[in-house]
Structures are given as C-alpha cells and as structure tokens.
Amino acid sequence: MDLSTSESSYGSSYSTDRRNQNTAPTTSSSANPSYHSEYDCKYMVNVRFVLFHRNMNGRGQSTTTAEFSSQVTLRTVIEHFRLETSFNNRGMFAPRLAYSVGRNYRTTYPLTDADLDRPLSDFLKDNDDVNSLTILADIC
C-alpha cells in the first residue's frame, strides 16, 4: 500500500509522504534539457495586419497585431483579421494582399490564392532572427 502522493504545479512537483509528513520538493522532468527534431518545434509568429481602407475622411489605415503558431495557414490568419476588422469593410472582403518579412515595407511580395494554404513558417523562410510577418491588405 503506497501512501505517498505527488502533486505538480508549474514545473515543480512536491512529494508528500504521509507516513512521516515530510514534504520535499523535487525537480520535474521539464527542467531537464530535451532534444528533438526541428520539425516538432512550433514557433509563434507575430503577425501585423495593416488594412488600407476608405472612410468618411478619405483613405484610412487600421493596424492589428496577433500571434499565431508557425503551422497555421495564411487563410486562417486572414480570416481572423477579417473578423476583427469587420467594422471597416462593408460587404465583400476581397483586398489586394501583400506581405513583408519583419516590420518594414521595403520589400513586399504579392500574395496569390495558392499562398493562402501555406503555413506561416513558409513565408519566414530560413530567417531564424525574424519571427514577425506584416500582411498588407488594400481594399481601396
């Protein structure tokens, strides 16, 4: 009959032995380094969505930012931002889309329908230093 229990809380586990009421913290396996393939890792990508639209004063610009897993498709990201910016577009949402790696607009690339089913990691390519993507949507 085992009278010891183990409780875990935020990476630490505490063993309590009820026979002699000693509480001793032990390290959990999450503190140990683990080795795994790069394909199992999921990185978070900071996506900045810039929407150019028309308002009562002429042209307007709205910027929204969110984080997504690198495995999420661009179609899912666009749909998320479409719902968040629904007050800006009335009716059909069919913007001209482009993207830029990082936060600058110096080099932008057009997005096609085929690009919408690609994961975000494809757009970042092999640039490990950058984890942000800017999507430009123009509905003017």
C-alpha positions as CSV (number, residue, x, y, z in Angstrom):
1,M,0.0,0.0,0.0
2,D,1.6,3.2,-1.2
3,L,0.7,6.2,0.9
4,S,2.8,8.8,-0.9
5,T,1.2,11.3,-3.4
6,S,2.7,13.6,-5.9
7,E,1.2,17.0,-6.8
8,S,2.5,19.1,-9.7
9,S,2.3,22.9,-10.1
10,Y,4.1,25.0,-12.7
11,G,7.1,22.8,-13.4
12,S,7.7,21.8,-9.8
13,S,6.5,18.7,-8.1
14,Y,6.2,18.1,-4.4
15,S,6.2,14.7,-2.9
16,T,4.4,14.2,0.3
17,D,4.9,11.1,2.3
18,R,2.0,10.7,4.7
19,R,3.8,8.2,6.9
20,N,6.2,10.7,8.3
21,Q,4.7,14.0,7.0
22,N,7.9,15.2,5.2
23,T,7.5,17.5,2.2
24,A,10.4,17.6,-0.1
25,P,10.4,19.5,-3.5
26,T,11.8,17.5,-6.4
27,T,12.7,18.8,-9.8
28,S,10.4,17.8,-12.7
29,S,11.5,16.5,-16.0
30,S,10.5,19.8,-17.7
31,A,13.7,21.4,-16.2
32,N,15.9,18.9,-18.0
33,P,17.0,19.7,-21.5
34,S,15.3,17.8,-24.2
35,Y,16.5,17.1,-27.7
36,H,14.0,16.9,-30.5
37,S,13.9,17.4,-34.2
38,E,13.3,20.9,-35.6
39,Y,10.1,19.7,-37.3
40,D,8.5,19.0,-33.9
41,C,9.0,22.6,-32.7
42,K,6.3,25.1,-33.0
43,Y,7.3,28.7,-33.1
44,M,5.0,31.7,-32.5
45,V,4.8,34.2,-35.3
46,N,3.8,37.8,-34.6
47,V,1.6,38.9,-37.5
48,R,0.9,42.5,-38.1
49,F,-2.1,43.2,-40.3
50,V,-2.3,46.6,-42.0
51,L,-5.6,47.4,-43.7
52,F,-5.9,50.3,-46.0
53,H,-9.5,51.3,-46.5
54,R,-11.7,54.3,-47.2
55,N,-13.5,56.2,-44.5
56,M,-15.5,59.4,-44.4
57,N,-12.3,61.5,-44.5
58,G,-10.8,59.7,-47.4
59,R,-8.2,56.9,-47.0
60,G,-7.7,55.3,-43.7
61,Q,-5.4,52.7,-42.2
62,S,-6.0,50.2,-39.4
63,T,-3.3,48.1,-37.8
64,T,-4.0,45.0,-35.8
65,T,-1.4,42.6,-34.3
66,A,-1.8,39.0,-33.1
67,E,0.4,35.9,-32.5
68,F,-0.1,32.6,-34.3
69,S,1.6,29.2,-34.4
70,S,4.0,28.9,-37.3
71,Q,2.0,25.9,-38.5
72,V,-1.2,28.0,-39.0
73,T,-2.1,28.6,-42.7
74,L,-2.3,32.1,-44.0
75,R,-6.0,31.6,-44.9
76,T,-6.8,31.1,-41.1
77,V,-4.8,34.3,-40.3
78,I,-6.6,36.4,-42.9
79,E,-10.0,35.1,-41.7
80,H,-9.1,36.0,-38.1
81,F,-8.2,39.6,-39.1
82,R,-11.2,39.8,-41.4
83,L,-13.5,39.1,-38.5
84,E,-11.6,41.6,-36.3
85,T,-11.8,44.4,-38.8
86,S,-15.4,43.8,-39.9
87,F,-16.3,47.3,-39.0
88,N,-14.0,48.6,-41.7
89,N,-15.4,46.6,-44.6
90,R,-19.0,46.7,-45.6
91,G,-19.9,43.7,-47.7
92,M,-17.4,41.6,-49.6
93,F,-13.8,41.4,-48.3
94,A,-11.5,41.0,-51.3
95,P,-8.4,43.0,-50.7
96,R,-5.2,43.1,-52.7
97,L,-2.8,41.3,-50.4
98,A,0.9,41.5,-50.0
99,Y,3.4,40.5,-47.3
100,S,6.6,41.6,-45.8
101,V,9.0,39.7,-43.6
102,G,9.6,41.8,-40.4
103,R,8.0,45.1,-39.7
104,N,9.3,47.2,-42.6
105,Y,7.7,47.7,-46.0
106,R,10.9,47.9,-48.1
107,T,10.4,44.5,-49.7
108,T,6.9,43.4,-50.2
109,Y,5.7,40.3,-52.1
110,P,2.2,39.8,-53.6
111,L,0.0,37.1,-52.2
112,T,-1.9,34.8,-54.5
113,D,-4.7,32.3,-53.9
114,A,-2.2,29.5,-53.8
115,D,-0.3,31.2,-51.0
116,L,-3.4,31.1,-48.7
117,D,-3.0,27.4,-47.9
118,R,0.7,27.7,-47.0
119,P,1.8,27.8,-43.3
120,L,3.3,31.0,-41.8
121,S,6.7,29.2,-41.5
122,D,6.9,29.1,-45.3
123,F,6.8,32.9,-45.5
124,L,9.6,33.4,-43.0
125,K,11.9,31.1,-44.9
126,D,15.2,30.3,-43.2
127,N,15.4,33.6,-41.3
128,D,15.7,32.5,-37.7
129,D,16.2,36.0,-36.4
130,V,12.8,37.2,-37.6
131,N,9.5,35.9,-36.1
132,S,7.2,38.7,-37.4
133,L,5.3,39.0,-40.6
134,T,3.4,42.0,-41.9
135,I,0.4,41.5,-44.1
136,L,-0.8,44.4,-46.2
137,A,-4.4,44.5,-47.3
138,D,-5.7,47.2,-49.6
139,I,-9.5,47.4,-50.2
140,C,-9.5,51.0,-51.6
